[in-house]
Amino acid sequence: MNVYPNPVSDDFVVDLQLQEEGDVNIRVYDAIGQEVYRQSQFLQAGVNILQLSSVDWVAGTYVIQVLGPNNFNEVRQILKVMQ
């Protein structure tokens, strides 16, 4: 899984490769562990590119967790900066 740009000021991309199709849960947590974003959707096997927005988030460090089929579990850290 790749997340870019990083640091992010507004919109960013989560680019992930799934071995099989299935339900995917995307969660974003702030520096104190509070969930600030949650999305669930069905994705196809192969490359999936998702665009997310951080416009309403305050500046700081965030953790993105993506859970999917076949024990897919990826975590990345991003830095939100103000423009």
Buried (B, 14 or more C-beta within 10 A) or exposed (E): BEBEEBEBBBEBBBEBEBEEBBEBBBBBBBEEEEEBBEEEEEBEEEEBEBEBEBEEBEEEEBBBBBBBBEEBEBEBEBEBEEE
